[in-house]
């Protein structure tokens, strides 16, 4: 089972137009944190079973889980959906796809 996805291009456009509608949740491990942009909300997959409730404060917003390429984002999004969260998405392609949206095309 795959979690619902939001394509990086769509997310990049919508976060610019509706910044308060989304919360980007970084599910990477601590050692990966300096590899890509920093985001406000972090919750590694290892912490999720114990700390997912902290994300309840964002009820009513779209939670977009993001890792490097989208695999762990899918795992985290499925976990949250199975535990009653709504409006949860995996950022398709992860940070790599999001960064590619900002790079000039050749």
N, CA and C of each residue as an Amber inpcrd file, in Angstrom:
protein
   318
   0.8290000  -1.1860000   0.0000000   0.0000000   0.0000000   0.0000000
   0.8720000   1.2470000   0.0000000   0.5300000   2.1610000  -0.8700000
   1.2490000   3.4330000  -0.9180000   0.3660000   4.5210000  -0.3260000
   0.9940000   5.4460000   0.3240000   0.2850000   6.6060000   0.8490000
  -0.0130000   7.5620000  -0.3040000  -0.9940000   8.4320000  -0.1420000
  -1.2310000   9.4430000  -1.1710000   0.0370000  10.2790000  -1.3670000
   0.2950000  10.6670000  -2.5800000   1.4880000  11.4690000  -2.8800000
   1.0820000  12.8520000  -3.3650000   1.9980000  13.7730000  -3.1830000
   1.8820000  15.0770000  -3.7990000   3.1570000  15.2650000  -4.6080000
   3.0290000  15.4990000  -5.9170000   4.2170000  15.7010000  -6.7460000
   5.0030000  16.9350000  -6.2950000   6.3000000  16.8630000  -6.4170000
   7.1670000  17.9620000  -5.9720000   6.8040000  19.2760000  -6.6520000
   6.4970000  19.2370000  -7.9350000   6.1570000  20.4650000  -8.6620000
   4.8940000  21.1000000  -8.0740000   3.8720000  20.2950000  -7.8490000
   2.6240000  20.8050000  -7.2750000   2.8600000  21.3540000  -5.8800000
   3.6270000  20.6250000  -5.0640000   3.9040000  21.0830000  -3.7100000
   4.6590000  22.4110000  -3.7380000   5.6720000  22.5270000  -4.5860000
   6.4570000  23.7610000  -4.6710000   5.5740000  24.9450000  -5.0450000
   4.6380000  24.7340000  -5.9470000   3.7250000  25.8070000  -6.3520000
   2.7590000  26.1640000  -5.2290000   2.1610000  25.1490000  -4.6100000
   1.1400000  25.4000000  -3.5980000   1.6950000  25.9270000  -2.2910000
   2.8880000  25.4960000  -1.9100000   3.4690000  25.9910000  -0.6540000
   3.7950000  27.4730000  -0.7930000   4.0890000  27.8980000  -2.0080000
   4.3540000  29.3150000  -2.2540000   3.0580000  30.1170000  -2.1790000
   2.0040000  29.5730000  -2.7660000   0.7260000  30.2820000  -2.8020000
  -0.0640000  30.1600000  -1.4940000   0.0130000  29.0130000  -0.8500000
  -0.7510000  28.7540000   0.3820000   0.1710000  28.2260000   1.4860000
   1.1050000  29.0150000   1.9590000   2.0900000  28.4940000   2.9170000
   1.4940000  27.9970000   4.2330000   0.3780000  28.5440000   4.6390000
  -0.2110000  28.1250000   5.9110000  -1.0450000  26.8600000   5.8050000
  -1.2350000  26.3530000   4.5970000  -2.0570000  25.1530000   4.4060000
  -1.2570000  23.8680000   4.6010000   0.0660000  23.9550000   4.5910000
   0.9210000  22.7740000   4.6160000   1.8920000  22.7930000   5.7820000
   2.2640000  21.5930000   6.2200000   3.3730000  21.4190000   7.1540000
   4.2600000  20.3400000   6.5560000   5.4930000  20.6920000   6.2740000
   6.4640000  19.7370000   5.7520000   7.1390000  19.0690000   6.9380000
   7.0610000  17.7420000   6.9930000   7.6300000  16.9700000   8.0990000
   8.8070000  16.1580000   7.5680000   9.9710000  16.4380000   8.0700000
  11.2060000  15.7770000   7.6650000  11.3480000  14.4690000   8.4390000
  11.3350000  13.3360000   7.7420000  11.4480000  12.0380000   8.4210000
  12.8340000  11.4130000   8.2700000  13.8040000  12.1980000   7.8390000
  15.1630000  11.6720000   7.7060000  15.8070000  11.4760000   9.0720000
  16.8830000  10.7340000   9.0900000  17.6610000  10.5310000  10.3090000
  18.5090000  11.7660000  10.5950000  18.9150000  11.9160000  11.8430000
  19.7120000  13.0740000  12.2380000  20.9720000  13.2320000  11.3930000
  21.6460000  12.1400000  11.0830000  22.9110000  12.2330000  10.3550000
  22.7230000  12.7520000   8.9270000  21.5060000  12.7410000   8.4110000
  21.2320000  13.2310000   7.0530000  20.7910000  14.6880000   7.0290000
  20.5820000  15.2600000   8.1670000  19.9230000  16.5510000   8.2570000
  20.6520000  17.6740000   7.5280000  21.9620000  17.6320000   7.4670000
  22.7020000  18.7050000   6.8100000  22.7910000  18.5460000   5.3000000
  22.2930000  17.4380000   4.7570000  22.4020000  17.1960000   3.3230000
  21.4220000  18.0090000   2.4870000  20.3070000  18.3890000   3.0500000
  19.2570000  19.0850000   2.3100000  18.7030000  20.2100000   3.1670000
  17.8170000  21.0040000   2.6310000  17.2940000  22.1430000   3.4050000
  16.6950000  21.7190000   4.7380000  16.7960000  22.5990000   5.6850000
  16.2210000  22.3420000   7.0040000  14.7650000  22.7810000   6.9940000
  13.9390000  22.0060000   7.6460000  12.5320000  22.3580000   7.7830000
  12.1850000  22.4100000   9.2590000  11.1040000  23.0750000   9.5680000
  10.7290000  23.3130000  10.9670000  10.4060000  22.0300000  11.7270000
   9.6450000  21.1410000  11.1070000   9.1630000  19.9520000  11.8180000
   9.9720000  18.7260000  11.4120000  10.5490000  18.0610000  12.4020000
  11.3350000  16.8540000  12.1470000  10.8300000  15.7280000  13.0230000
  10.7310000  14.5410000  12.4360000  10.3060000  13.3670000  13.1900000
  10.8060000  12.1460000  12.4350000  11.9350000  11.5970000  12.8590000
  12.4780000  10.4430000  12.1440000  11.5220000   9.2660000  12.2810000
  11.6370000   8.3330000  11.3810000  10.7720000   7.1500000  11.4260000
  10.9360000   6.3820000  12.7240000  12.1300000   6.4000000  13.2880000
  12.3760000   5.6800000  14.5330000  11.6270000   6.3040000  15.7060000
  11.3960000   7.6090000  15.6520000  10.6900000   8.3050000  16.7240000
   9.1690000   8.2870000  16.5540000   8.7190000   7.9960000  15.3610000
   7.3050000   8.1530000  15.0370000   6.3470000   7.4230000  15.9720000
   6.5920000   6.1650000  16.3180000   5.6340000   5.5000000  17.2100000
   5.4560000   6.2090000  18.5530000   6.5100000   6.8220000  19.0580000
   6.4390000   7.4740000  20.3650000   6.0600000   8.9490000  20.3060000
   6.3100000   9.6060000  19.1720000   6.1540000  11.0590000  19.1320000
   5.1780000  11.5780000  18.0810000   4.4860000  10.7000000  17.3850000
   3.5700000  11.1370000  16.3250000   2.4650000  12.0380000  16.8540000
   2.0490000  11.8260000  18.0820000   0.9670000  12.6390000  18.6560000
   1.3020000  14.1240000  18.6370000   2.5870000  14.4650000  18.6340000
   2.9890000  15.8710000  18.5920000   2.5200000  16.5570000  17.3150000
   2.2570000  15.7800000  16.2700000   1.7970000  16.3490000  15.0090000
   0.3090000  16.6890000  15.0210000  -0.4070000  16.2650000  16.0460000
  -1.8470000  16.5630000  16.1460000  -2.1120000  18.0680000  16.1840000
  -1.1260000  18.8370000  16.6170000  -1.3090000  20.2930000  16.6800000
  -1.5100000  20.9000000  15.2890000  -1.2080000  20.1430000  14.2480000
  -1.3730000  20.6270000  12.8730000  -2.6650000  20.1410000  12.2300000
  -3.5850000  19.6440000  13.0350000  -4.8570000  19.1640000  12.5020000
  -5.5060000  20.2820000  11.6840000  -6.0020000  19.9310000  10.5110000
  -6.5970000  20.9070000   9.6150000  -5.6440000  21.3670000   8.5300000
  -4.3810000  21.0300000   8.6690000  -3.3870000  21.3410000   7.6370000
  -3.0130000  20.0580000   6.9180000  -2.3870000  20.1920000   5.7700000
  -1.9050000  19.0340000   5.0270000  -0.4980000  18.7150000   5.5160000
  -0.3140000  17.5050000   6.0340000   1.0050000  17.0500000   6.4650000
   1.6860000  16.3850000   5.2790000   2.8300000  16.9030000   4.8980000
   3.5840000  16.3510000   3.7740000   4.8840000  15.8030000   4.3360000
   5.0300000  14.4720000   4.2750000   6.2280000  13.8340000   4.7970000
   7.2870000  13.7650000   3.7170000   8.5140000  14.0400000   4.1170000
   9.5880000  14.1500000   3.1410000  10.8590000  13.5110000   3.6690000
  11.5100000  12.7530000   2.8100000  12.8290000  12.1940000   3.0930000
  13.7190000  12.5480000   1.9050000  14.7520000  11.7910000   1.6760000
  15.6490000  12.1070000   0.5610000  15.0020000  11.8140000  -0.7850000
  14.3940000  10.6180000  -0.9270000  13.8570000  10.2270000  -2.2390000
  12.3870000   9.8350000  -2.2320000  11.7560000   9.7530000  -1.0810000
  10.3360000   9.4390000  -1.0120000   9.9770000   8.0980000  -0.4170000
  10.9320000   7.2250000  -0.2070000  10.6350000   5.8880000   0.3140000
  10.2100000   5.9590000   1.7790000  11.0210000   6.6000000   2.6050000
  10.6760000   6.7030000   4.0310000   9.4950000   7.6370000   4.2610000
   9.3290000   8.6150000   3.3840000   8.1580000   9.4770000   3.4750000
   6.8840000   8.6700000   3.3160000   6.9150000   7.6920000   2.4160000
   5.7640000   6.8140000   2.2200000   5.4980000   5.9780000   3.4760000
   6.5310000   5.4380000   4.0650000   6.3830000   4.6320000   5.2850000
   5.7900000   5.4830000   6.4060000   6.3230000   6.6790000   6.5940000
   5.8280000   7.5590000   7.6400000   4.3910000   8.0070000   7.4010000
   4.0600000   8.3220000   6.1650000   2.6960000   8.7470000   5.8370000
   1.7080000   7.6130000   6.0880000   2.0710000   6.3960000   5.7090000
   1.1950000   5.2520000   5.9590000   0.9810000   5.0460000   7.4630000
   2.0510000   5.1890000   8.2370000   1.9410000   5.0400000   9.6890000
   0.9340000   6.0430000  10.2490000   1.0730000   7.3080000   9.8670000
   0.1720000   8.3320000  10.3800000  -1.2730000   8.0670000   9.9570000
  -1.4740000   7.6880000   8.7140000  -2.8250000   7.3830000   8.2430000
  -3.4380000   6.2210000   9.0230000  -2.6320000   5.2050000   9.3000000
  -3.1160000   4.0440000  10.0520000  -3.4300000   4.3940000  11.5100000
  -2.9040000   5.5180000  11.9730000  -3.1330000   5.9390000  13.3550000
  -4.0670000   7.1430000  13.4360000  -4.9220000   7.2790000  12.4500000
  -6.0050000   8.2400000  12.5180000  -5.7510000   9.6390000  11.9940000
  -4.5670000   9.8940000  11.4850000  -4.3000000  11.2130000  10.9240000
  -5.0000000  11.3460000   9.5730000  -5.3880000  12.5630000   9.2430000
  -6.0280000  12.8630000   7.9570000  -5.1350000  13.8320000   7.1810000
  -5.3800000  13.9520000   5.8960000  -4.6430000  14.9010000   5.0470000
  -3.1340000  14.7010000   5.1400000  -2.7000000  13.4670000   4.9770000
  -1.2820000  13.1250000   5.0430000  -0.8290000  12.6990000   3.6500000
   0.3230000  13.2220000   3.2340000   0.8560000  12.9380000   1.9070000
   2.3480000  12.6530000   1.9960000   2.8300000  11.9060000   1.0320000
   4.2570000  11.6870000   0.8480000   4.7000000  12.6100000  -0.2730000
   5.7840000  13.3430000  -0.0720000   6.3240000  14.1890000  -1.1280000
   6.9980000  13.2790000  -2.1480000   6.3910000  13.1610000  -3.3050000
   6.8780000  12.2480000  -4.3410000   8.2870000  12.6500000  -4.7670000
   9.2190000  11.7280000  -4.6170000  10.6070000  11.9930000  -4.9890000
  11.4280000  12.6610000  -3.9060000  10.8000000  13.0260000  -2.8000000
  11.5020000  13.5830000  -1.6530000  12.2160000  14.9000000  -1.9270000
  13.2080000  15.1860000  -1.0780000  13.9680000  16.4280000  -1.2150000
  14.6650000  16.5210000  -2.5580000  15.1010000  15.3900000  -3.1020000
  15.7790000  15.4280000  -4.4030000  14.8630000  16.0080000  -5.4720000
  13.6090000  15.5860000  -5.4960000  12.6570000  16.0990000  -6.4840000
  12.3110000  17.5570000  -6.2040000  12.2030000  17.9230000  -4.9410000
  11.8690000  19.3000000  -4.5910000  12.9880000  20.2520000  -4.9960000
  14.2100000  19.8650000  -4.7400000  15.3540000  20.6980000  -5.1180000
  15.4480000  20.8100000  -6.6360000  15.1390000  19.7350000  -7.3390000
  15.1740000  19.7740000  -8.8110000  14.1910000  20.7990000  -9.3670000
  13.1140000  21.0750000  -8.6380000  12.1570000  22.0830000  -9.0860000
  12.7370000  23.4820000  -9.0490000  13.7130000  23.6970000  -8.1920000
  14.3030000  25.0260000  -8.0320000  15.5430000  25.2270000  -8.8940000
  16.0770000  24.1460000  -9.4300000  17.2770000  24.2660000 -10.2630000
  16.8880000  24.7080000 -11.6670000  17.6970000  25.5720000 -12.2800000
  17.3750000  25.9950000 -13.6420000  17.4440000  24.8350000 -14.6220000
  16.5190000  24.8330000 -15.5530000  16.5030000  23.7630000 -16.5630000
  17.5250000  24.0510000 -17.6310000  18.1530000  23.0180000 -18.1170000
  19.1980000  23.1760000 -19.1570000  18.6530000  22.8410000 -20.5010000
